[in-house]
Every structure is written in structure tokens, then in C-alpha cells.
Amino acid sequence: MASRSVKKILVVGGGTAGWMTAAYLARWLENTNIQVALIESEQIGTIGVGEATVPGIHQFIRDLDIKESEFIRATNATFKLGIEFSGWAGEGQHFFHPFGGYGVPIEDRSFHKTWWSAKNQGYALGLDKFSLCTQLARAGRFAQPSFEPESSLAWYSYAYHFDASLFAKFLRSYAEQRNVTRIEGKVNHIQLDASSGFIQSVTMESGLVVESDLFIDCTGMPALLIHKTLGVGYEDWSKWLLCDSALAVQTKSAAEPDPFTRSSARTAGWQWHIPLQHRVGNGYVYSSQFTSPEQAHRELLGNLAGELTTDPRLIHFTTGMRRDFWYKNCVAIGLSSGFLEPLESTSISLIQTGIAKMAAFLVNFEINETRVAEANRLNRLEYERVRDFIILHYKLNGRSNPFWQHVREMAIPASLEEKIASFRASGDIKEEEQESFKADSWISMFYGLGLAPQGLAPLADPEKAPAILNNMAGAIAKGCHYASSHADFLKTLGN
Ligand SMILES: Cc1cc2nc3c(=O)[nH]c(=O)nc-3n(C[C@H](O)[C@H](O)[C@H](O)COP(=O)(O)OP(=O)(O)OC[C@H]3O[C@@H](n4cnc5c(N)ncnc54)[C@H](O)[C@@H]3O)c2cc1C
């Protein structure tokens, strides 16, 4: 196929994916003649959830050249240092997945190996004490990390919790100020070019026909363009990720916002708690094979701290990915390209990396089959790596009721089997191509869920290590002490 030139781009859908794409394109194409338009339907609306992020979001804010304080004010955002997992390793147990590392290597040995060997020889302090990010979160404190910390003990990152509807509104205004044309209404027909099979135009309910060269499918789960029109199938991963439903509800804040997301294990899934400045987002993600909507409703309402401000809303989903996120002249971004359940807040990040891949492989603003194939290969790898990381949370759980037993005993992808086996044997974590979660994330999950390496050599000098470890923990405790409370930090930004 010869390359096809792109002079017009049409985004169909105005949820988080649609407006993130439109805003990015607006900025990227500012000095070109390429036109960008977005169609959205108020009547259909958006999914309205998706409020926790991962640190990659900074790249998006930088790409758009937005000031962080402006973004935080506009979206009522709070800071997120990681996720607290309660009850996953067993009733009453907690661990933290921080956006940062643990300790520093001692004599060229990975920190966690030294710590675990010391622990086996009687050392008392837990892994959490060696993560500044975790210590800040546990103390309800926040400080902006230094770009060039004096010690790698001080290295960590952070993300945000924000109001999804305010985020879309903010991006809409950004995009419209940069010449993105918004078209209100419902698309009800899509025309294909008979010879190439490319999308030619979409027809709106009003009769308006909108032509374009490249179409971005941001229509959410229905995937109107990539699936319903072009027939690109979906790879269903629900045999590994059993949760298929969520009840979402908002409450008033009952306390100062935590600088982290809470994920608490429940009977047939888990509950999220996402604190914003003005309210809290809550939800119960569960498997409909193991509980009913009525039981889930009762369980969710029985575990909320603040007064309800919305009615619980039931959302169904199928975890998995679109076989190709880019097909002919259509790119699927957002829920139309797949969904891996919200356990590690990865959807918005996958939107971002989807946009980045589209931009990187649209060389000279031309659609080229070879490049499209490479973009699809990378996208698949990225999804599979995230999938494995999320399955790990379930596979190593320490709970006893039927859902949790089932997910502990289920067969898992070979790629994840290998990762678990390698860590169990030697404490090594092999970083794969397109891996979103780096070694420290895997370390936090393995130890947090009770898996430790079996074959580590004992410390050569067991007298020396505790003093070095204590020094590190002491420095972290001191660093944490200097940070202000999360609530006070937000006030310094004018919130
Ligand atoms: C329970 C749950 C919790 C989640 N939590 C998180 C989280 O914490 N963090 C995270 O990163 N992600 C999370 N996600 C995912 C996140 O919500 C989505 O990735 C994000 O909102 C993007 O959605 P979207 O824009 O693809 O789809 P939608 O929000 O569904 O938007 C679809 C858009 O397409 C338009 N549309 C559809 N059909 C037509 C048509 N025929 N004509 C015109 N317009 C049309 C709609 O009007 C709408 O504007 C969560 C998802 C679920 C289900």
C-alpha cells in the first residue's frame, strides 16, 4: 500500500480519550495546516469515571505546556503517591505500592536483596521504611520531589486524582482555543471507500456529513468505528481478570484528602477510594460470577465514610484489548481500544501512550502500513505487560472466600508465570520491552503479597548491614518529617 497523506483528522467521541487526543493534536499541529475536529454527543454522554492516574501524566501536561498549578485548580486535583492495598494479602493486612524506589544498592547488590537477607537474619524494619514515597503517604504528607535529588533515597514521583468531567472541560477549552472544531450530535452512519476499505466520512443524525483522512475512534466501549464499522475484533481477557462490573458513587469528603488511592479487597473484588479536593470517588469493582448487584450495592454502601452525593451507578465491562488499535485510517484511543480494569489506574496512561504512538508513527503525516503494523505490535506488548501486572495482584492474594480462591488457583499467562518463578528463585525481575511498571513496582507487589526470593545468599557481613539499613531508614524518616501535610501543600497552590 502506498502511504496516504493526512490533512484532516476527525476525533469521534468527547470523553477523556476524545478531549485528551484533541488537545494533544491541537498543540502538536499548531503550526501546520492540518485541521482537527471532534464530534461528541451530550445525549449519549461519557462514562464519567477514571479519576486516578500514574506519574506518566506529567508528560502529557508537559506536552501541552500547561502549568501544574493551573491544572490542579481547574480539575480540583489532589496528589497521588501510590496505592494502599488493604486486605489483599489477607484480612487486616496492608501494603503500599509507591511511585518510587526502595533504598539504595549496597555493594552492587539490589537493595531489596540485601534487605531480605538481613530480614532472614533477624533484621526488624519492613520494606516500607525504605521508601520515602510510602512514608510520606502514610503520614498524609506531600512534597514535590527534586528533579535531581542529592541521594537516590529521595527519588520518587507522583500522579494526580482529578475530577474526570472537569478534566474533559479543561481540555476542551484548551483544544477549542487552538482551533479544534467541536461538532455536537450523534454519528449514526459511517461511509467506507469501496476499493480501499478506508473510512471516508461520518454522517450525523442532523444529516451533516463530515469527511476526513484520519479518524480517531474515541466512542468508548461501543467502538463505533474500529469495531462496529471496520470489524476489528476484541481479545477477551476475562478468564484472567474476572471482574466485569463496577458500582460507582460519589461522597462528600469525610476527612482531609489522602495523598494516595485506597484499594480495599472485598468479597468478590475490591473497592476504590479516590479523594479529590471537593469530594471522594468510590466504587466497587466485582465479578458478577461471585456476587450479585444487590449484594455488591450493600457491601459498597456499608463501607463508605462520607454522605452520598450521587446514586450508585452500575457499569459493565469486559477486560481485554482491541486486536489492532490502528486499522487502515482509524485509530482507537481509550475504551474503544481496550480496558484492563481500574486496579492500577492505567487507562488514562494507555490513552496517552496510544496518542503518542499514533503521533510517532504518523511520520510526515502519512499513513503507512508498515508503520501501522509496528505501532500495533508495540501497543499489544504494552497492554500485555500491564495485564500481567494486574493479574499478579489477584494471583498472589491471601484471602479465603470463593472469588479469591478461584483467582489464586487459576492458570495465568506464561509470561507472568516466568516473572513470578524468576523472582521466587533469585529475586530478579526481568524488564521487558514496553513495560509500564518497572522493577520497584513488581517488588512492592511481590513482598506486599507475601512472595519473597528463596535462593538468596546470606549476608557476608551480617553485623554491618543493619547499621547501613538503619541509616537509610533514618534519612527517609527525617526527609518525611520536613514535608508539609498534603492539605497544606494544596493550599500553597491556591486551592
Ligand atoms: C469503573 C471504572 C473505573 C475507572 N477508573 C479509572 C481510573 O481510576 N483511572 C484511569 O486511568 N481510568 C479509569 N477508568 C477508565 C476511564 O474511565 C476511561 O479510560 C476514560 O474515561 C476514557 O473513556 P473514553 O473517552 O474512551 O470513553 P467515554 O467516556 O465513554 O466517551 C465516549 C464518547 O463518545 C461519544 N460517542 C459515543 N457514541 C457516539 C456517537 N454515535 N456519536 C457521537 N458521539 C458518540 C460519547 O458521547 C462520549 O463523548 C475506569 C473505567 C471504569 C469502567
The ligand as an SDF file (V2000), in Angstrom:
LIG
                    3D

 53 58  0  0  0  0  0  0  0  0999 V2000
  -15.3480    1.5180   36.7760 C   0  0  0  0  0  0  0  0  0  0  0  0
  -14.2650    2.2230   36.0460 C   0  0  0  0  0  0  0  0  0  0  0  0
  -13.3100    2.9360   36.7640 C   0  0  0  0  0  0  0  0  0  0  0  0
  -12.2520    3.5600   36.0920 C   0  0  0  0  0  0  0  0  0  0  0  0
  -11.2830    4.2020   36.8090 N   0  0  0  0  0  0  0  0  0  0  0  0
  -10.1800    4.6650   36.1620 C   0  0  0  0  0  0  0  0  0  0  0  0
   -9.1140    5.2860   36.8770 C   0  0  0  0  0  0  0  0  0  0  0  0
   -9.1450    5.4640   38.0880 O   0  0  0  0  0  0  0  0  0  0  0  0
   -8.0610    5.7190   36.1600 N   0  0  0  0  0  0  0  0  0  0  0  0
   -7.9780    5.5790   34.8040 C   0  0  0  0  0  0  0  0  0  0  0  0
   -6.9470    5.9290   34.2060 O   0  0  0  0  0  0  0  0  0  0  0  0
   -9.0120    5.0730   34.1140 N   0  0  0  0  0  0  0  0  0  0  0  0
  -10.0900    4.6040   34.7470 C   0  0  0  0  0  0  0  0  0  0  0  0
  -11.1210    4.0840   34.0380 N   0  0  0  0  0  0  0  0  0  0  0  0
  -11.0980    4.1680   32.5750 C   0  0  0  0  0  0  0  0  0  0  0  0
  -11.5190    5.5730   32.1580 C   0  0  0  0  0  0  0  0  0  0  0  0
  -12.7860    5.8680   32.6750 O   0  0  0  0  0  0  0  0  0  0  0  0
  -11.5350    5.6950   30.6430 C   0  0  0  0  0  0  0  0  0  0  0  0
  -10.3300    5.2260   30.1070 O   0  0  0  0  0  0  0  0  0  0  0  0
  -11.6910    7.1330   30.2260 C   0  0  0  0  0  0  0  0  0  0  0  0
  -12.7750    7.7240   30.8580 O   0  0  0  0  0  0  0  0  0  0  0  0
  -11.8410    7.2420   28.7330 C   0  0  0  0  0  0  0  0  0  0  0  0
  -13.1090    6.8790   28.2970 O   0  0  0  0  0  0  0  0  0  0  0  0
  -13.4600    7.1510   26.7810 P   0  0  0  0  0  0  0  0  0  0  0  0
  -13.2660    8.5880   26.5000 O   0  0  0  0  0  0  0  0  0  0  0  0
  -12.7280    6.1630   25.9560 O   0  0  0  0  0  0  0  0  0  0  0  0
  -14.9900    6.7500   26.6950 O   0  0  0  0  0  0  0  0  0  0  0  0
  -16.3220    7.5560   27.1420 P   0  0  0  0  0  0  0  0  0  0  0  0
  -16.1290    8.3460   28.3690 O   0  0  0  0  0  0  0  0  0  0  0  0
  -17.3930    6.5100   27.1650 O   0  0  0  0  0  0  0  0  0  0  0  0
  -16.5910    8.5660   25.9710 O   0  0  0  0  0  0  0  0  0  0  0  0
  -17.1820    8.1740   24.7540 C   0  0  0  0  0  0  0  0  0  0  0  0
  -17.5450    9.4080   23.9660 C   0  0  0  0  0  0  0  0  0  0  0  0
  -18.0130    9.0140   22.6880 O   0  0  0  0  0  0  0  0  0  0  0  0
  -19.2260    9.6780   22.4090 C   0  0  0  0  0  0  0  0  0  0  0  0
  -19.9990    8.8510   21.4950 N   0  0  0  0  0  0  0  0  0  0  0  0
  -20.2530    7.5300   21.5700 C   0  0  0  0  0  0  0  0  0  0  0  0
  -21.0150    7.1370   20.5330 N   0  0  0  0  0  0  0  0  0  0  0  0
  -21.2130    8.2480   19.7700 C   0  0  0  0  0  0  0  0  0  0  0  0
  -21.9410    8.5010   18.5770 C   0  0  0  0  0  0  0  0  0  0  0  0
  -22.6140    7.5530   17.9470 N   0  0  0  0  0  0  0  0  0  0  0  0
  -21.9520    9.7620   18.0990 N   0  0  0  0  0  0  0  0  0  0  0  0
  -21.2910   10.7680   18.7230 C   0  0  0  0  0  0  0  0  0  0  0  0
  -20.5940   10.5820   19.8550 N   0  0  0  0  0  0  0  0  0  0  0  0
  -20.5670    9.3430   20.3730 C   0  0  0  0  0  0  0  0  0  0  0  0
  -19.8630    9.8620   23.7740 C   0  0  0  0  0  0  0  0  0  0  0  0
  -20.8460   10.8530   23.7730 O   0  0  0  0  0  0  0  0  0  0  0  0
  -18.6430   10.2540   24.5890 C   0  0  0  0  0  0  0  0  0  0  0  0
  -18.3680   11.6130   24.3970 O   0  0  0  0  0  0  0  0  0  0  0  0
  -12.1940    3.4910   34.6840 C   0  0  0  0  0  0  0  0  0  0  0  0
  -13.1930    2.8290   33.9710 C   0  0  0  0  0  0  0  0  0  0  0  0
  -14.1980    2.1800   34.6370 C   0  0  0  0  0  0  0  0  0  0  0  0
  -15.2360    1.4380   33.8490 C   0  0  0  0  0  0  0  0  0  0  0  0
  1  2  1  0
  2  3  1  0
  2 52  2  0
  3  4  2  0
  4  5  1  0
  4 50  1  0
  5  6  2  0
  6  7  1  0
  6 13  1  0
  7  8  2  0
  7  9  1  0
  9 10  1  0
 10 11  2  0
 10 12  1  0
 12 13  2  0
 13 14  1  0
 14 15  1  0
 14 50  1  0
 15 16  1  0
 16 17  1  0
 16 18  1  0
 18 19  1  0
 18 20  1  0
 20 21  1  0
 20 22  1  0
 22 23  1  0
 23 24  1  0
 24 25  2  0
 24 26  1  0
 24 27  1  0
 27 28  1  0
 28 29  2  0
 28 30  1  0
 28 31  1  0
 31 32  1  0
 32 33  1  0
 33 34  1  0
 33 48  1  0
 34 35  1  0
 35 36  1  0
 35 46  1  0
 36 37  1  0
 36 45  1  0
 37 38  2  0
 38 39  1  0
 39 40  1  0
 39 45  2  0
 40 41  1  0
 40 42  2  0
 42 43  1  0
 43 44  2  0
 44 45  1  0
 46 47  1  0
 46 48  1  0
 48 49  1  0
 50 51  2  0
 51 52  1  0
 52 53  1  0
M  END
$$$$
